[in-house]
Every structure is written in structure tokens, then in C-alpha cells.
Amino acid sequence: MRTIWPVGDGTRVGVIDQTRLPHELVFGGLVTLEDAATAIRTMQVRGAPLIGVTAAYGVALAMAEDASDQSLEHAIAYLSATRPTAVNLRWALAEMTRILRPLEPENRFSAAVAHAGEIAEADVASSRAIGDHGAPLIAAAWRRKGGDKPVEVLTHCNAGWLAAVDWGTALAPIYRAYDDGVPIHVWVDETRPRNQGAALTAWELGQHGVAHTVIVDNAGGHLMRSGMVDLCIVGSDRTTAGGDVANKIGTYLKALAAHDNDIPFYAALPSSTIDWEIVDGAAIPIERRDGREVTHVEGWTESGERVAVRITPKASPVENYAFDVTPARLITALITERGVCAASREGLLALFPERR
């Protein structure tokens, strides 16, 4: 199963509505530019790679309605404003602009659908390669334990196939190692405030048959200090040219705990997530989302009714920072589709020499 797919001639795009998981697997349809933007903004689709692919298809939907220069510029600007932190969005829109701008309007829709499909296929290939390069790290950790106990992996947020088109980033090495016969147990951070770990990562791992346990976000440090974690793997929404990584809020705290306990801490990401224009993570814009995500929790009653309940005093103000930045010095290595490298400018350039 994939997270996004064109329907028919591409004037409609199918997606999984991730706001309904894990209790309901619901498929939605995007028909207009506005539908694509809303799906990204409301996190019906989420995860840096999937956001980029959805934006590419959103441009195609806009071209189906109006393929003029003005419409193209509007679509790019409109989609670009939906989520500020994930650089894949900007990258995918730049790709669509590069392909479509030189074309005559009557040729833009078919070209847009085709190129959005190419971006999607490239994402699948990239995720699969990340799994290939990351799985040996898990296998090596298992061998260091003597090969008689499962390797214990901690992850944060959701960076599996739901966050991409297929396979995912941080979970791709886990799936590959598991499929290769390495016994694995995954500690799944709940990942407040939207609970992507508890809702999405746990659902994914369960579907694949991978042993896992959901923990509250603040339990990770205790597990590491108690010798119950062998390595950490997280995803990335934007990685700087210097190796700093922006990921779901709370990642930085896990990296600190891993560093203090000499536990390897990896970030898995496709090259489309690398922002080559900035070196220091302090320059990454941090999205601040609706405070309702903090003040309320959504869930399902025993009777199957979906409800939202307030957990904070009405008068208490809240802040909802969606991401934090983990400095390169706390990251053991980056796992990309081209291989594993040091979290540094030199390390990245060794894998991507064309960026010199």
C-alpha cells in the first residue's frame, strides 16, 4: 500500500487520511489545489517526503483547472505557505516549476502529472535505499549483543511509510533488518502533542509484525540509562548542510539522553530533505501550530465514537512548537539513500560531491 496515488488521468489523487488512524483506515480524494493544501495543512498527509509529493500533485491539480502562468505562480506560492519547516515541500515545488514554466499552458497538465509521479517513484527508491544502508547498523548492534537477544531501537514521531510514499526513512532500516531475520524490538515514543508515534508508528509496526512497545515521551531517558536501548533512529524534516537536523519536537531531548549514555543516535533522511543553503540549524524556521493540539486530545471511546477532550485549564495559554533542532555534534551519523556519513558538511559532501 502507498500513501498517495493518481486516479485515472490524474485529475484526482487518492490519499490515506492519517488523522483517522489508527482506528480507521480511511481513503480521501484530492480534486483541487485547495484540497491538496488543506490535506497538508491539517496533516491528513504528513511527513516531509510525503508533503513534497503531495505538493507536486497539488500543482498538477491546479494545472488541470487552469494552466496559465498566473495559475502556476499562484499554486506554487499557495502550497509553499502550508508548512514552513519541511524543506521537501520547497524542493518539490522548485522541481515542478523547473519542468512546467518553460512549457506552453496546453502541455502543462500532462507534464505535471508525469513529473509528480516521477517524484513519487524517486521517493520510494530513496526510502528503499535508506533501508538498505541503515539495516547493517541494526544488524551490527544485534551481533554486538551476542545475537541471542533482540536489538532494542528507540524512535520518535513517525518516519515510516506513512510519512513517505512507501518504506519511509527512520523505519526503513527497521523493516529491512526485520525482513532479513534480525530480531528487533522498537520503543515507540507517543510523540505529543499529535501522538504520531502512538497512533501511526505503532500501527505501522503492528501491520508489519515488528515487536514494539509504546512509551510516554519522557520515558526514553530512563530506558537509555537502564541499558534498555541499543540505538536510536529518527527522521528529519530539514537537515542543514552542516548536519544539524530539525525533527518533531522532543527529538533534541532524546539525542541529549543518547549522548549522555553513549548510545548511537542516527537520523535517516533522503537528499531532498537537505537544505544546502544553510549550515546552522538556528536558521531553520520552526513551525508553531494551533494550540488546540496541546489543549485537547482526540481519541475513540469504547463504543467507537471519536471525541476530543480538553486537558488544560481554559484560561491557561499554550505554545505549540512543532519541531526542534538537534545539533550535528549529538548525531552519530546520517543515513541517506547514498550511504551513511558523518553529520557534518564534509560528511555530506563526501556522499554528494556535486554540491561542492
N, C-alpha and C positions, 0 to 999 in steps of 0.2 A: 504494500500500500504506500502511496505517496501523499504528500500533504497538499499538493496543488497540481492541477491538470487542466489543459484546454478541453473544451467541449465543442464538438462539431467543427465549424470553421474558425473557431477562436473568438466568436462574438460573446461567448460565455466562458467563465473559468470556474471550475469546481475547487472547493477547499474544504478542509475539516474545520469546523467551528470549535476551536480549542477552549473557548470559555465554557463549553458544556462537558468537557472531560473532567474527571474520569468516569462519571456515572452515565453519561450518554455519548454515544458516537454519532454526531450529527454532521451532515454534509450541507454546506451552503453553496450558493452560486453568486458570482460577481458578474454583473452585466454592464456597469458603468464605471467611469473614472471615480465617481463619488463612492461607489461600493468598495472599490479597492482601497481607497484612502481610509474609509471608515473601518474596514477589516484590519488594517494596520494599526490605526489609532486606538481602537478598542481592544486590540490584542486577540481578535478572533484568529489571526495569524500572527506569530511572533517568533523570535529567534532571528539573529542577524542575517544568516543566509536566506531564510525564507522571506524575510521582509524585502530583501533585494529582488528576489524572483517575483514576488507579488507586485512590487512596484513596476517591474518590467512588463508584466501582463497588464497592469493598470494603464500603462502608456498605450498598449495595443488596444485596449477597450476604448480609450479616448480617440484613437485614430479611426476606429470603426464608426464613430459618431461624427467626427469632424477631423479631417487630416490636414487642415491648414497649418501654416507656420504659427499663427497665433494660438491655435489649439495645442500644438506641440509644446510651445513655451509654457502655456498655462498648465498643462498636465505635469510637466517636469517640476515646475515651481510648487504646484499643489501637493504632489506626492512627497517632495523633498521636505515639506514642513511637517509631515506627520510624526516622525520620530527623530530627534536630533542626535542621539549618541551613536547608533549603529551605522558604521561607515559603509556597509554593504549597500545600503539604500542609495547613498550618493554615487557609489561606484556603478551600480546597475543603471541608474538614470543617466549617468555620463555615457555608458555603453549604448544605451538606446538613442541618445542624442547623436552620438557619433555615426550610427548607422542610418538614422532616419532623416537628419537635417539635409543631407545632400540630395535626397530623393524628391521626385515630384509627388505632390499630395496623393495622386491616384495609386501610387505604388507603396505608400507608407503602411497601410494596414497589414497587408500580407507579409511585408518585411518585418514589421513589429512582432507579429505572432511568431514568425520563424525565429527571430533573434531571441525573443523571450524564451522560447523552447530550448535554444542553444545554451542560454544562461542556466536554465534549469538542469539540463543534462551535464553541463560542466560542473555544477554544484554537486550532483550525485557522484561524478567521477572523483572530485576533490575530496568529498567526505569518505568515499571508499579508500582512497589513498591515505588519508589521515588515519583510518583504522589500521591499514597495513603497516604504517610506520610506528604507530603507537602501541600495537599489540605486543611487540617484543619487549617493551618496557614492563608490561604487566607480567609476561612470562618470566622475565629475569627476576622480578620481585618474588614470584612464586618459587623459583628454583632456590633463591637465597633463603627461603623459609624451609628448605629441605624437600619441597614437593609433596608433603603429606597433609598440608592444611590449605584451605582456600586463601587466595590473596585478598586482602581487605582494601577496598578502594573507597575513598570518600569523594563525592561530587556535590556541586552546588548549583541550584537552579535547574533548568532543563536545557541540555545541549545535545539532545538525541535527534532522531529522525523527525520529530515534531517541530524542531527548531530549524530544520533544513528541508530539503526536498526528499531526501532519503538518507539513511545511515546516521547522519549527524556529525558532530565534532567531538566533544568530550566523551560521548558514549560509543562512538565508532570503534575505538580501540577495545572497549569492553566487549562489545558484540563480537568483534573479530577474535579476540582471545577466547571468549566463551565458546564460539563455534569451533575453535581449534582444539578444544578439550581442556583448557586451563580452568580449574575450579575457581570461581570468583564469588565474592560477596560484596555488595555495594551498600555503603552507608549513604542514605539519601536525605540531604538537608530539606526540611519542609519549604524553606525559602520564602519567608514572609517579605512583603505583605501580600503577594498574589498567590503564594503557595504553588509555584510551578514545579517544585521538586515533589511535594506530597501528591499533587494531582497528576502531573504529566510524566515526570521521570519514573515514579513508582509504577504508573500504568504501563509505560513502555517496557520497563524491565520485566514486569509480570507477564506481558504479552510474549516476550522473547524467552521466558523461562529462567531468567537470571535471578539468583537469590539476592534479596535486598531487605533492608530494614529502614523505615522512615524514622528520622530523629528530628528533634527541635533544633533550630539553627544554633543555639548556644551549647549544644552537646558536643560539637566537633572537637573543641579543645580538650575536653575531658577524655574523649576516646583516644586522641593522639597521645596525650600524656600517659594514658594507661596501656599503651602499646597495642592498641586495637586497630590501628590504621597503618597500612604499608605504603600507600602513596595516595596523592590527591590529583584528580584531573578535573579541570574546569574548562568552560568555553571562553569566548571573548566576543564582545560586541564592537570593540575597536582596539587595535594594537598599534602602538606608535612605532616609528622607525627605530626607536631606541629600545624597544622591547617591553615598555610599560603596557599593562593590559587593563582595559575597562571591562568589567563584567557585572553581573547582577549584584546589587548592594549586599554586602556581607562577605564577598569574596576576599577582600583585603584582610579581614579578621582571620579567615581560615589560613591564608598564606602566612600570617604572623605566627599562628599556632604551629603550623607545619615547620616553619623556620626554627622555632624555639625547640622543637622536638626532633630535628634532623630528619624530617620526613620529606621525600621528594614531592615537589609541587609543580605540576605541569599545566600548561594552557594549550588547548588544541584549537586550531583555527585555520580556515582557508586563507589564501593570499588576498582574497577580496576584502578581508577584514583588516588588513594592514593599511594604516594611514601613513603613507610615505612623506606627507607634507609636514608632519610634526614629530618631534623627538621626545619631548617631555609630556608625560601624562597629564600634567596640570593644565594643558591646553585643550584637553578633551571636554566638550560640553556635556554636562551631566543633566539628564532629563529629570524634571520634577513633575510628578504626576498628580492626579486628583487625590486629595486627601481622603476621600471615601474609601480608597483601597486600604487605608490604615485603620480608619474608624469602624469599618464594617467587615464582617467575614461572611462569605457566601458558602452555603452548604446544602445538603439534602437531608430532609427528615426521614425517619424510619418508614414513613408511608410513601416516600418518593417525591415529596414536594420540595421544590427548590426555593430556598429562603435566604434573605440577608439579615443579619442581626448586628446591631451596634455593640461594640465592646469598649468604647471610651466614653467619658462624660461629654455631654453635648457641648459644654462650654469650653472644653479643652482644645486649644489649637494643635494642629499636627503639621509635620513636614513629611513629604514623601519623595525622598531621593531614590531614583530607580537604579543607579549604578554607583560603584566606587572604582578607584584605580589602584591596582596592585603594582608597585614599582618593580622594575626588572630585577633588582637585587634579591627579591624574595622568590623569584621564579627559577626553578631548576633548569627547565628547558621549554622551548616552544615546539609543538608538534604540528607540522604543516603538511600539505599534500606533496611537497618535495623532500620531506625528511624532517629530522629532529635537529634543532640548533640551539645555541645559547641565546638567552633573552637579551640580545644586545644588537646594536647596529651592525657590528662585524659579523655576528652570527647570522642575522637575516640576509645580509648582502652575500654571504657565502652560498646561500641557497638561491638567492635572487640577484645574481650579478648584473643583470640588465638594469637594475635600479641604481647602479653607480653613476 
